[in-house]
């Protein structure tokens, strides 16, 4: 079984090597650049979504903190008025608000970590894309130079001296006269 697996992996490697040689490196690089650009657009959208979510959570946290302060003031009023049942209701709301704040702070912290990680990945991918674009530009200019060189080689007429033409003409005349 190990022999078959080894043979299969060798054949697969050979097939991949042949396919690599057949592929046009310029087209492959252009395709990779397009894929990276598309990926960066998606990453940028994800970053924007993270930022919007972070802003929303911060607003919710601020509202919860204001409500918490309001409940504290209401509790003071209830205790000053000896309204213990109402104080318990408000205390329940205050405790709920406190738990909500804690949950929001945790979610904000996790989102901040995701945002930092995604931002770092985005910057790294942007750097890679820039490098790929530079490679593409170099490869494209090399390909263009080779194409220009091949065109010059095909259309270039070598200089022939008049004497060479006269000698070749006389030789061709002699050859035809012998026939």
N, C-alpha and C positions, 0 to 999 in steps of 0.2 A: 504494500500500500504506500509506503514512504517513497518507493522508487517511482510509482505512478505520479504522486504529488510533485516530486522533484522534476520529473519530465514535463508535467503540465506547466509548472512555473517557468521552466526554461523556454518552452514553446511560447508561452504568453509574453515573456520578456522579449523574445525575438520578434514577435508580431508587433509589440509596442514600439520597438526600435525601428522597424520598417515603416510603421505609420508615422513616427516622428520625422523620419527623413522625407517622407512624401508631403508632409504638411508644409505650407508656405509660412515661414516664420513671421513675415510681415502681417499676414492675415491673422495668424494666431495671436500675435501681440495686439493687433487692433481689437480683436474680439475680447481679449483679456482686459484691455483698457475700458471698453464699453461696459463689460460686466462690473468692473470696479467702480465706474462712475454711477452705474445703477445702484450698486450696493451702498455707495456713499449717500446717494439721494435718500434711500430707505433709512440709513443710519441717522441722517440729519432729521428726517421726519420723526424718528423714534426719540431723538434728543429733544426735539420741540415738544413732543407729547409728554416726556418726562418733566420738562420745565413747566408746562401748563398744569400738569398734575401737582407739581410741587407748589406752584402759586395758589392753586385751589385749596390744597391742604393747609397752607399757611393762613389763608383767609378763614378757613373753618376753625383753625386753632385760635386765631384772634377772637372770633365770635364766641368760642367756648370759654375763653379766658374772661371776656366781658360778662358773659352769663354767670360765670363762677363768682365774679365780684358782685354782681347784682344779687345773687342768692345769699352771699355773705351779708350784704346790707339788709336784705329781707329777713334773714334769720335774726339779726340784731333787733329789728323791729318786733318780730314775733316774740322773742324772749322778753323784751321790754314790756310787752302787752300781755304776757302770760298766756299766749296762744300756743300751747304745746303741740296740739294736733296739727295745726297749720305749720308749725316749725318742723315737725317730722316730715311732712310732705315736701317742704322746701329743702330740707336736709337730704332727702332722697334725690332731688333734682341736682343739688350741689355735688353729691357723691357721684352721680351719673356723669355730670359735667367733668369732674376730676378724672374719672376713668376714660372719658372720651379724649381729654387732653393728653393723657398718657399714651393712649392708642395712636392718636394723631402724631405725637412727637416720635414714637417708634416708627411709624410709617414714613414720616418725613426723613428720619435718619436712614432708613433702608433705601428710600428713593434717592437720597443724596449720594449714597454709596454706588447705586446703580448708575446715576448720572455721571459721577466721577469716572467710573469704569468705562461707560459708553463714550464719554468725551475723550478719554485717553485712547480708546480703540479707534475712534473717528480720526483723531489727529494722526495716529500711526498709519491708518489706511490712507489718509490724505497724502502723507509723506510717500507712501509706497506708490500711490497713483502718480504723483509728480515724477518719481523715479521711472515708472513705466512709460510715462509720456516722453521723458527725455530719451529713453531707450528706443521708443517708437520713432521719434524724430531722427535719431541717429541712423536707425535701420532704414527708414524711408529715404533719407538722403543718400545712404550707401547704395540702396537699390536703384535710386534714380541715377546716381553716378555710373553704376554698372550698366544701366540701360543706355545712358548717353554714350558711354564708352563703346558698347556693342553697336550702337547706331553709327558712331564714327568709324568703327572698324569696317562695317558693312558698306558704308558709302564713301569711304576714303579712297581716292585714286592715288596710286603711287606715281611719283614723278618719273617720267620716262624721257630720256634725252632724245633729241632729234636724230642723232646718229644711230641710236638703237633702233629707232623706227625705220630708218633707211636700210640698215643691215637686215632687219627682220623682213622688210618688204622685198628685198633682193632674194633672200633665202626662200621666201614663199613663192616668188616668181620662178626660181630655178626648180623648186619642187614640182610646181604645176607644169612646167615645160617638159619635165622628164616623163610625165604621165602620158 
